[in-house]
């Protein structure tokens, strides 16, 4: 049933080192760009109240306006998953060396 997942995983891990790192970086930035706003929206919906300007699509509109407006807080959210992944990989490397 999940043979497509196994094939995709095997293809991903068989990539040459540079392509593997580029793909990993691209996926992390894509998660920060597309998935993080939805997670922030859902957390705000649960903890606070509904988004003032509308729903998820209004949030995405404001999100991309903030990104292209050059606000640093939006870019920190985009780079967050990549920074977390880098920190995780560094800690794992450090534990292997000990």
Buried (B, 14 or more C-beta within 10 A) or exposed (E): EEEEEEEEEEEEEEEEEEEEEEEBEEBBBEBBBEEBBEEBBEEBEEEEEEBEEEEBEEBBEBBEEBBEEEEEEBEEBBBBBBEEBBEEEEEEEEEEEE
